[in-house]
Amino acid sequence: MPKYALIGLIVVITTFVIINYWSKLKEKTRNKIIASIFGIIAIGFVVLIALLIY
């Protein structure tokens, strides 16, 4: 049970830190971060589909 409380606390603190620093980032840096997140998601889908096929 304490493990889940720690995970929840880490998620909340990380979210607040990201929200705090997001407005201070340059537009180009924000676009790179968003593109990286979508790229990781796309690669994850490709890997998942490949694992399901074989």
Secondary structure, DSSP 8 states (H G I E B T S, - for coil): -HHHHHHHHHHHHHHHHHHHHHTTS-HHHHHHHHHHHHHHHHHHHHHHHHHHH-
